[in-house]
Amino acid sequence: MSTARSVTSRRTSPRGARHAARLAVGTAVVVALALATPASAAPDVDPQAADDGYEVIFDGTQESFDAWEYAGDGGFDLLDDGTIRSRVGEDGGFGTLWYPVLQYGDFSLTLEFRDDAPGDLRGNSGVQVRFPALDGPVEGCPTTFNGSETGNLSWIAVNCGHEIQVNDSPEGGSNDPRKTGSVYGFADIGLDRAMPTPKGTWNELEVRVVGQHYTVIRNGVVINEYENLPGVPFPGRPLDPDSSSRGLVGYVGVQAHGSAPDVVSYRDIRVRELPPVTTQASVRCLAGTAYVAVRAQNVGDDAVDLTLATPAGQREFTDVAPQRSAYQAFNTRAASVPAGSVSLTVAGDDGGPVVVETPFAAADCG
């Protein structure tokens, strides 16, 4: 049996060199994902192997785990196989395990998660992004639930960040209707889009955030997209901050939910910086022919040159102005097209190319 080392709400946040380092660093980084390994295997993630722009922020080691902090009730245990597993507090309640080293702006966060709820039950958890530091009160970010004080610092992440839901419970009954991939409260989806898997299955999850555009990719398929517009009240919680409190920079973390069945494991968490360009890809049918349609929008402050490449061809665009889009529908010259991906190439801050892959689903236009 694996032994566990734990982090709980009793852990305090040091304010020495680490806090100074946080303040000194601006926006940063995205995440790419290694293939799943058996749960019984020792951690095999090599942080030095992330040579494609990705930074490993949790690699399964004690040293990596110690770089994270916890706020709220419950906690996470580090197991010998290099996974972290959520647990609830003695009196319920939830909390957030968060990475305090850097704040991220435009980024992709990737990880693997697994539902380890006991018996026939299903676990509930979440990936939380772009929230303020959880080591003390934050002006404008209350620790409230619909205006009622909770005294739990992890509510800062809820009220001034976005939670990407992890929850494959059945529809109906007392189960949370927001399923995996929901941008909690603001862009909820059901099981018909969440692509649920059986318990005990490792899943790849990518949360991609550029400007105020959120894209959720599960096991290589885009399952949700959301544009965070200002002034949208939180559904059912009008006394808590609205969508305007979700900013362009913040921390990332994973959630321990508040009831006994909510046991979810995570591993291999990575982040990579993204260029300020959103990409959407789909297959459209015209007169029985499949077209791969791609739209790339520049959400930055400067004009950019970019290249869109698909299995059906590629096209270069120059001087795409801020808030303008580049669009192309690539003719596959076929009635059907398998699932694939579109490559966006944009010059990075150092002048070198940055490549971002966006998947699209298979389609049959016959």
C-alpha positions as CSV (number, residue, x, y, z in Angstrom):
1,M,0.0,0.0,0.0
2,S,1.3,3.5,-0.8
3,T,2.2,5.7,2.0
4,A,1.2,9.3,1.9
5,R,2.6,12.7,2.8
6,S,-0.1,15.4,3.2
7,V,-0.7,19.1,3.0
8,T,-3.7,20.5,4.8
9,S,-5.3,23.8,5.7
10,R,-3.0,24.1,8.7
11,R,-0.1,24.8,6.4
12,T,0.8,28.5,6.4
13,S,2.2,30.6,3.6
14,P,5.8,31.7,4.0
15,R,6.3,35.4,3.1
16,G,10.1,35.4,2.7
17,A,12.0,34.8,-0.5
18,R,9.1,32.9,-2.2
19,H,6.7,35.8,-1.7
20,A,9.3,38.2,-3.0
21,A,9.9,36.0,-6.0
22,R,6.1,36.0,-6.8
23,L,6.0,39.8,-6.8
24,A,9.0,40.1,-9.0
25,V,7.7,37.8,-11.7
26,G,5.1,39.0,-14.3
27,T,2.9,36.8,-16.3
28,A,4.2,33.5,-17.4
29,V,3.7,30.0,-18.8
30,V,1.3,26.9,-20.3
31,V,1.2,23.1,-19.9
32,A,1.8,20.0,-22.0
33,L,1.0,16.6,-21.0
34,A,2.9,13.3,-20.8
35,L,1.2,10.0,-21.6
36,A,-0.4,8.3,-18.7
37,T,1.6,5.7,-16.8
38,P,0.1,3.0,-14.6
39,A,-1.0,4.2,-11.2
40,S,1.4,1.8,-9.5
41,A,4.5,3.1,-11.3
42,A,7.0,5.4,-9.7
43,P,6.9,9.0,-11.0
44,D,8.8,9.2,-14.3
45,V,8.3,12.8,-15.2
46,D,11.7,14.5,-15.9
47,P,11.4,18.3,-15.5
48,Q,14.4,18.8,-17.7
49,A,12.6,16.9,-20.6
50,A,10.2,19.8,-21.0
51,D,12.2,21.3,-23.9
52,D,9.2,22.3,-26.0
53,G,8.2,25.4,-24.0
54,Y,6.5,23.6,-21.2
55,E,7.4,23.9,-17.5
56,V,6.6,21.0,-15.1
57,I,5.2,22.5,-11.9
58,F,4.3,19.1,-10.3
59,D,6.4,16.1,-11.2
60,G,5.4,13.6,-8.5
61,T,8.4,14.3,-6.2
62,Q,8.3,15.6,-2.6
63,E,10.4,18.6,-3.6
64,S,7.8,19.5,-6.3
65,F,4.9,19.0,-3.9
66,D,6.6,21.2,-1.3
67,A,6.5,24.1,-3.7
68,W,2.7,24.2,-3.5
69,E,0.5,25.6,-0.7
70,Y,-2.9,24.9,0.6
71,A,-5.8,27.1,1.6
72,G,-9.2,26.0,3.1
73,D,-10.5,22.8,4.5
74,G,-9.4,19.3,3.6
75,G,-6.1,18.7,1.8
76,F,-4.1,16.6,-0.6
77,D,-1.8,13.6,0.0
78,L,1.3,12.8,-2.0
79,L,1.4,9.1,-2.7
80,D,4.5,7.0,-3.5
81,D,3.4,6.6,-7.1
82,G,3.8,10.3,-7.7
83,T,0.1,11.3,-7.6
84,I,-1.7,13.7,-5.3
85,R,-5.0,12.7,-4.0
86,S,-7.7,14.9,-2.5
87,R,-9.4,14.4,0.8
88,V,-12.1,16.3,2.7
89,G,-11.7,17.9,6.1
90,E,-13.1,16.4,9.3
91,D,-16.1,18.7,9.1
92,G,-16.4,18.8,5.3
93,G,-15.7,22.0,3.4
94,F,-13.3,22.4,0.5
95,G,-9.9,23.9,-0.3
96,T,-7.4,24.7,-3.0
97,L,-3.9,23.4,-3.5
98,W,-2.2,26.2,-5.4
99,Y,1.1,27.0,-7.0
100,P,2.4,30.3,-5.5
101,V,5.6,30.6,-7.4
102,L,4.2,32.4,-10.5
103,Q,1.2,34.1,-11.8
104,Y,0.1,33.3,-15.3
105,G,-1.4,35.5,-18.1
106,D,-2.0,33.7,-21.4
107,F,-1.3,30.1,-20.8
108,S,-2.1,26.5,-21.2
109,L,-2.3,24.3,-18.1
110,T,-2.3,20.5,-18.7
111,L,-2.6,17.7,-16.2
112,E,-4.0,14.2,-15.7
113,F,-6.8,13.4,-13.4
114,R,-8.5,10.3,-12.1
115,D,-11.8,9.7,-10.3
116,D,-10.9,7.6,-7.2
117,A,-14.2,7.9,-5.3
118,P,-15.1,4.9,-3.1
119,G,-17.5,2.2,-4.2
120,D,-20.0,3.1,-6.9
121,L,-19.8,6.8,-6.1
122,R,-18.3,9.5,-8.3
123,G,-15.9,12.3,-7.2
124,N,-16.1,16.0,-7.6
125,S,-13.1,18.4,-7.9
126,G,-11.9,21.2,-10.1
127,V,-9.0,23.0,-11.7
128,Q,-8.9,26.7,-10.6
129,V,-7.2,29.3,-12.7
130,R,-6.4,33.1,-12.7
131,F,-7.1,33.8,-9.0
132,P,-5.3,36.1,-6.5
133,A,-3.0,34.8,-3.8
134,L,-4.7,32.7,-1.1
135,D,-2.4,33.5,1.8
136,G,-4.6,36.3,3.2
137,P,-7.5,38.6,2.5
138,V,-7.7,40.2,-0.9
139,E,-9.5,43.6,-1.4
140,G,-12.5,43.1,-3.8
141,C,-12.4,39.3,-3.5
142,P,-14.5,38.2,-0.5
143,T,-14.5,34.8,1.1
144,T,-18.3,34.6,0.8
145,F,-21.0,32.3,-0.6
146,N,-23.7,34.5,-2.0
147,G,-22.8,37.2,0.5
148,S,-22.5,35.0,3.5
149,E,-19.0,34.9,5.1
150,T,-17.3,31.5,5.1
151,G,-13.9,32.4,6.6
152,N,-12.3,30.0,4.0
153,L,-9.6,31.6,1.9
154,S,-10.1,29.2,-0.9
155,W,-13.3,31.1,-1.7
156,I,-11.1,33.8,-3.1
157,A,-10.2,31.4,-6.0
158,V,-13.9,30.8,-6.6
159,N,-15.0,34.5,-6.4
160,C,-12.2,36.0,-8.4
161,G,-11.0,33.2,-10.6
162,H,-12.6,30.5,-12.7
163,E,-13.1,26.8,-11.8
164,I,-13.0,24.2,-14.5
165,Q,-15.2,21.5,-13.1
166,V,-14.0,17.8,-12.7
167,N,-17.2,15.8,-12.2
168,D,-18.4,12.7,-14.1
169,S,-21.3,12.0,-11.8
170,P,-24.6,10.8,-13.4
171,E,-27.2,13.3,-14.4
172,G,-30.1,13.9,-12.1
173,G,-30.7,13.4,-8.4
174,S,-28.6,15.3,-6.0
175,N,-25.5,15.2,-8.2
176,D,-24.0,18.5,-9.3
177,P,-25.4,19.2,-12.8
178,R,-22.1,20.9,-13.8
179,K,-20.0,18.2,-15.4
180,T,-16.3,18.0,-16.3
181,G,-15.2,20.9,-18.5
182,S,-17.8,23.3,-17.2
183,V,-16.5,26.8,-16.5
184,Y,-18.3,26.7,-13.2
185,G,-21.5,28.7,-13.1
186,F,-20.8,30.7,-16.3
187,A,-20.5,28.0,-19.0
188,D,-21.8,24.8,-17.7
189,I,-22.0,21.6,-19.7
190,G,-23.7,18.2,-19.2
191,L,-22.5,14.6,-19.8
192,D,-23.4,14.8,-23.4
193,R,-20.4,17.1,-23.9
194,A,-18.2,16.2,-21.0
195,M,-17.0,12.9,-22.5
196,P,-17.1,11.0,-19.2
197,T,-14.9,8.0,-18.6
198,P,-15.2,5.1,-16.1
199,K,-13.8,5.5,-12.6
200,G,-10.1,4.7,-12.2
201,T,-9.3,6.0,-15.7
202,W,-6.6,8.6,-16.2
203,N,-7.7,11.6,-18.3
204,E,-5.8,14.3,-20.0
205,L,-7.2,17.8,-19.4
206,E,-6.0,21.1,-20.9
207,V,-7.2,24.5,-19.8
208,R,-6.2,27.1,-22.3
209,V,-6.7,30.8,-21.4
210,V,-5.9,33.6,-23.9
211,G,-7.2,37.1,-23.1
212,Q,-10.7,36.3,-21.7
213,H,-11.2,33.3,-23.9
214,Y,-11.3,29.9,-22.1
215,T,-10.9,26.6,-24.0
216,V,-11.2,23.2,-22.3
217,I,-9.7,20.1,-24.0
218,R,-10.3,16.6,-22.6
219,N,-8.4,13.7,-24.1
220,G,-7.6,15.6,-27.2
221,V,-11.2,16.9,-27.8
222,V,-12.4,20.5,-27.3
223,I,-15.4,20.1,-25.0
224,N,-16.1,23.7,-23.9
225,E,-15.3,27.3,-24.9
226,Y,-16.2,30.5,-23.0
227,E,-15.6,34.2,-23.4
228,N,-15.5,35.9,-20.1
229,L,-17.5,39.1,-20.7
230,P,-17.8,41.8,-18.0
231,G,-20.8,42.4,-15.8
232,V,-22.3,38.9,-15.9
233,P,-23.7,37.9,-12.5
234,F,-22.8,34.6,-11.0
235,P,-26.0,32.5,-11.6
236,G,-27.8,31.9,-8.4
237,R,-25.3,33.9,-6.4
238,P,-26.0,37.6,-7.1
239,L,-24.4,38.8,-3.9
240,D,-21.0,37.4,-4.9
241,P,-18.6,39.1,-7.4
242,D,-19.7,39.0,-11.1
243,S,-17.6,38.1,-14.1
244,S,-15.8,41.4,-14.0
245,S,-13.7,40.1,-11.0
246,R,-12.0,37.6,-13.3
247,G,-8.8,39.3,-14.4
248,L,-6.0,38.6,-17.0
249,V,-3.4,37.3,-14.6
250,G,-3.5,34.9,-11.6
251,Y,-2.4,31.7,-10.0
252,V,-3.4,28.1,-10.7
253,G,-4.5,25.2,-8.5
254,V,-6.6,22.1,-8.0
255,Q,-9.5,21.6,-5.6
256,A,-10.3,19.3,-2.8
257,H,-14.1,19.2,-2.7
258,G,-16.2,19.0,0.5
259,S,-17.9,15.6,0.8
260,A,-16.7,12.1,1.5
261,P,-17.0,10.7,-2.1
262,D,-14.9,13.5,-3.5
263,V,-11.6,11.7,-4.0
264,V,-9.8,12.7,-7.1
265,S,-6.2,12.2,-8.0
266,Y,-3.9,14.4,-10.2
267,R,-0.4,14.0,-11.7
268,D,2.0,15.6,-14.2
269,I,1.0,19.3,-14.0
270,R,2.6,21.6,-16.6
271,V,2.3,25.1,-17.8
272,R,3.4,26.9,-21.0
273,E,3.2,30.5,-22.0
274,L,0.9,31.2,-25.0
275,P,1.0,34.0,-27.6
276,P,-2.0,36.4,-27.4
277,V,-3.9,34.7,-30.2
278,T,-7.0,32.5,-29.7
279,T,-7.6,29.7,-32.2
280,Q,-10.9,27.9,-33.0
281,A,-11.1,25.0,-35.4
282,S,-14.0,22.9,-36.8
283,V,-15.1,21.0,-39.8
284,R,-17.8,22.5,-42.0
285,C,-19.7,20.8,-44.8
286,L,-20.3,22.5,-48.2
287,A,-22.0,20.6,-51.1
288,G,-20.8,17.3,-49.6
289,T,-17.2,18.4,-49.1
290,A,-15.5,18.8,-45.8
291,Y,-13.6,22.0,-45.0
292,V,-11.4,22.6,-42.0
293,A,-12.4,26.1,-40.8
294,V,-9.9,28.0,-38.7
295,R,-10.2,31.3,-37.0
296,A,-7.3,33.0,-35.2
297,Q,-8.0,36.2,-33.3
298,N,-5.3,38.6,-32.2
299,V,-6.2,39.6,-28.6
300,G,-2.9,41.4,-27.9
301,D,-1.8,45.0,-28.3
302,D,0.4,44.6,-31.3
303,A,0.0,43.4,-34.9
304,V,1.2,39.8,-35.4
305,D,2.3,37.5,-38.3
306,L,0.9,34.0,-38.1
307,T,0.6,30.8,-40.0
308,L,-2.3,28.4,-39.9
309,A,-1.5,24.8,-40.9
310,T,-4.0,21.9,-41.3
311,P,-3.9,18.5,-42.9
312,A,-5.5,20.1,-45.9
313,G,-2.9,22.9,-46.3
314,Q,-1.6,26.1,-44.7
315,R,-1.7,29.8,-45.1
316,E,0.4,32.7,-43.8
317,F,-1.1,36.0,-42.6
318,T,0.9,39.2,-42.0
319,D,0.2,42.2,-39.8
320,V,-3.0,40.9,-38.2
321,A,-4.1,43.9,-36.2
322,P,-5.1,43.8,-32.6
323,Q,-8.7,42.5,-32.1
324,R,-8.8,41.4,-35.7
325,S,-9.0,37.8,-37.0
326,A,-7.4,35.6,-39.6
327,Y,-9.8,33.1,-41.1
328,Q,-9.4,30.3,-43.7
329,A,-11.6,27.3,-44.7
330,F,-9.3,24.6,-46.1
331,N,-10.8,22.3,-48.7
332,T,-10.1,18.7,-47.8
333,R,-11.4,17.6,-51.2
334,A,-13.1,14.7,-49.4
335,A,-16.6,14.0,-48.1
336,S,-15.2,13.1,-44.6
337,V,-12.3,14.0,-42.5
338,P,-10.8,12.2,-39.4
339,A,-10.1,14.0,-36.2
340,G,-7.0,16.1,-36.3
341,S,-5.5,19.4,-35.3
342,V,-4.6,22.8,-36.5
343,S,-1.2,24.4,-35.9
344,L,-0.9,28.1,-35.1
345,T,2.6,29.5,-35.4
346,V,3.4,32.9,-34.0
347,A,6.7,34.6,-33.2
348,G,7.4,34.5,-29.5
349,D,8.9,37.3,-27.3
350,D,12.4,36.1,-28.2
351,G,11.6,36.1,-31.9
352,G,11.5,32.3,-32.2
353,P,8.4,30.5,-33.4
354,V,5.7,29.4,-30.9
355,V,3.5,26.6,-32.1
356,V,0.0,25.9,-30.6
357,E,-2.1,22.9,-31.5
358,T,-5.9,23.0,-31.5
359,P,-7.8,19.8,-32.1
360,F,-10.9,19.4,-34.2
361,A,-13.4,16.6,-34.3
362,A,-14.0,14.1,-37.2
363,A,-16.9,14.9,-39.6
364,D,-18.7,13.1,-42.4
365,C,-20.3,15.4,-45.0
366,G,-21.5,12.6,-47.3
